[in-house]
Amino acid sequence: MIYRFRVILDHDSKEDIFRDIEIASTDTLEDLHNSITQAFGFDGTEMASFYLSNDDWDQGEEISLFDLSEGMNSVRLMNESALDDSVGVKQTKLIYVYDFLSMWTFFVELAEIVEEVEGVDYPNLMFVHGQIPDNAPEKVFEAEKDEFSDEFDDEDDDFDINDYDNLDFQENWN
């Protein structure tokens, strides 16, 4: 079977930037990684990872290009992960991050599963839309505000941390 993916650059500009890629379901995530880097014009020399995702695009399990864990944790590797073992009808979304210094981030969605067409070489870049910018879009990392965040606001303390003479150790000990 052939998997058809839409790979969309996560960015803030008005124009969509995406590539549609066909690849054999028996190929590996490393093959998909190579197809994505070529389709977007990257040299493919930087570290990259796929993350399993859900319908809300939440980042799940990491599948890495290389094992950098130094034996600390077991890591799934792209070259050992067949597409049909990672993606399918029930698991259609991946997040792909290329170059962890620049953080090029892409939403990868399985759009269709079709029969192989004789005479077509796979992987196949089917469609290109939009030009990739010269630099990766800036990422803003913010923690989600939770119901307890206001409970521990440091600005509401009644004592001056610089006023050592009036700090009572016994009274403020946890």
C-alpha positions as CSV (number, residue, x, y, z in Angstrom):
1,M,0.0,0.0,0.0
2,I,1.0,3.6,-0.5
3,Y,0.6,6.3,2.2
4,R,-0.1,9.8,1.0
5,F,1.1,12.4,3.6
6,R,0.5,16.1,3.7
7,V,3.5,17.8,5.5
8,I,2.7,21.3,6.7
9,L,5.2,23.8,8.0
10,D,4.1,25.2,11.4
11,H,4.4,29.0,10.9
12,D,2.6,32.3,11.4
13,S,2.5,33.6,7.8
14,K,-0.7,33.9,5.8
15,E,0.4,31.6,3.0
16,D,0.2,27.8,3.6
17,I,3.5,26.0,3.1
18,F,3.1,22.2,2.5
19,R,4.3,19.2,0.5
20,D,2.3,16.1,-0.4
21,I,4.4,13.0,-0.4
22,E,3.6,9.4,-1.4
23,I,5.6,6.6,0.2
24,A,5.3,2.9,0.6
25,S,3.7,1.8,3.8
26,T,6.6,-0.7,4.4
27,D,9.2,2.1,4.2
28,T,10.6,3.4,7.5
29,L,10.2,6.7,9.2
30,E,13.8,7.4,8.2
31,D,12.7,7.1,4.6
32,L,9.9,9.6,5.3
33,H,12.4,11.9,7.1
34,N,14.6,11.8,4.0
35,S,11.6,12.6,1.7
36,I,10.6,15.6,3.9
37,T,14.1,17.0,4.0
38,Q,14.5,16.7,0.2
39,A,11.0,18.1,-0.4
40,F,11.7,21.2,1.7
41,G,15.2,21.7,0.5
42,F,17.1,20.8,3.7
43,D,20.5,19.1,3.5
44,G,19.4,16.4,5.9
45,T,22.5,16.7,8.1
46,E,20.7,17.9,11.3
47,M,19.1,15.9,14.1
48,A,15.4,15.2,13.7
49,S,12.5,13.4,15.4
50,F,9.0,12.4,14.8
51,Y,6.4,12.5,17.6
52,L,3.2,10.5,17.6
53,S,0.3,12.9,17.8
54,N,-3.4,13.0,18.4
55,D,-6.2,15.1,16.8
56,D,-5.2,18.1,19.0
57,W,-1.6,17.8,17.7
58,D,-0.3,17.0,21.2
59,Q,3.2,15.7,21.2
60,G,3.5,12.0,22.1
61,E,6.1,9.3,21.9
62,E,9.4,10.4,20.3
63,I,10.9,8.4,17.4
64,S,14.4,9.7,16.9
65,L,16.9,9.7,14.0
66,F,19.7,8.8,16.3
67,D,19.9,7.3,19.8
68,L,21.4,10.1,22.0
69,S,20.2,8.6,25.3
70,E,23.6,6.9,26.0
71,G,21.8,3.8,27.3
72,M,19.7,5.7,29.8
73,N,16.3,5.1,28.2
74,S,15.2,3.0,25.3
75,V,14.5,5.1,22.3
76,R,12.6,4.2,19.2
77,L,14.6,4.9,16.1
78,M,13.4,6.0,12.7
79,N,15.4,3.3,10.8
80,E,13.8,0.6,12.9
81,S,10.2,1.9,12.7
82,A,8.2,0.9,9.6
83,L,5.5,3.4,8.6
84,D,2.7,0.9,8.9
85,D,3.8,0.1,12.5
86,S,3.6,3.8,13.5
87,V,0.9,5.3,11.3
88,G,-2.4,4.0,10.1
89,V,-6.1,4.5,10.0
90,K,-6.3,5.0,13.8
91,Q,-3.0,7.0,14.2
92,T,-2.9,9.5,11.3
93,K,-0.9,12.4,12.8
94,L,2.8,13.0,13.5
95,I,4.8,16.0,14.5
96,Y,8.2,16.3,12.8
97,V,11.0,18.5,14.1
98,Y,14.1,19.1,12.1
99,D,17.2,20.8,13.4
100,F,16.7,21.2,17.1
101,L,18.6,24.5,17.1
102,S,16.3,26.1,14.5
103,M,13.2,24.0,15.5
104,W,11.7,23.6,12.0
105,T,8.4,22.0,13.0
106,F,5.9,20.3,10.7
107,F,2.5,18.7,11.0
108,V,2.5,15.4,9.1
109,E,-0.9,13.9,8.4
110,L,-1.7,10.6,6.7
111,A,-4.3,11.8,4.2
112,E,-5.0,8.7,2.2
113,I,-4.0,5.0,1.7
114,V,-4.0,3.9,-1.9
115,E,-2.8,1.1,-4.1
116,E,0.6,1.3,-5.6
117,V,0.7,2.6,-9.2
118,E,2.9,0.6,-11.6
119,G,5.7,2.7,-13.1
120,V,5.7,5.3,-10.2
121,D,8.9,5.5,-8.1
122,Y,8.3,5.9,-4.4
123,P,8.8,8.0,-2.4
124,N,7.1,10.5,-4.7
125,L,6.8,14.2,-4.2
126,M,3.2,14.8,-5.5
127,F,2.6,18.4,-4.8
128,V,4.4,21.5,-3.6
129,H,2.7,24.6,-2.2
130,G,4.5,27.7,-0.9
131,Q,8.1,28.7,-0.4
132,I,9.9,27.8,2.8
133,P,11.3,30.9,4.6
134,D,15.0,31.4,4.9
135,N,14.8,31.0,8.7
136,A,12.7,28.8,10.9
137,P,9.7,30.5,12.4
138,E,10.2,31.6,16.0
139,K,8.7,29.4,18.6
140,V,7.1,30.7,21.7
141,F,7.1,28.2,24.6
142,E,4.6,29.0,27.3
143,A,3.5,26.8,30.1
144,E,-0.2,26.3,30.3
145,K,-1.8,28.2,33.2
146,D,-3.3,25.8,35.6
147,E,-5.9,26.3,38.4
148,F,-3.2,26.4,41.1
149,S,-0.9,29.0,39.5
150,D,-2.5,32.0,41.2
151,E,-2.3,30.2,44.6
152,F,1.5,30.5,44.8
153,D,2.1,34.1,43.6
154,D,5.4,35.3,45.0
155,E,4.2,38.9,44.9
156,D,1.6,38.3,47.6
157,D,4.2,37.5,50.3
158,D,4.2,39.7,53.4
159,F,7.9,39.6,54.1
160,D,10.9,41.2,52.5
161,I,13.5,38.5,51.7
162,N,16.3,41.1,51.9
163,D,15.3,42.1,55.5
164,Y,17.3,39.3,57.2
165,D,17.0,40.7,60.7
166,N,13.2,40.3,60.8
167,L,13.0,36.9,59.3
168,D,12.3,34.3,62.0
169,F,13.7,31.0,61.0
170,Q,11.5,28.9,63.2
171,E,8.3,30.7,62.1
172,N,9.0,30.3,58.4
173,W,10.4,26.8,58.4
174,N,8.3,24.4,56.4
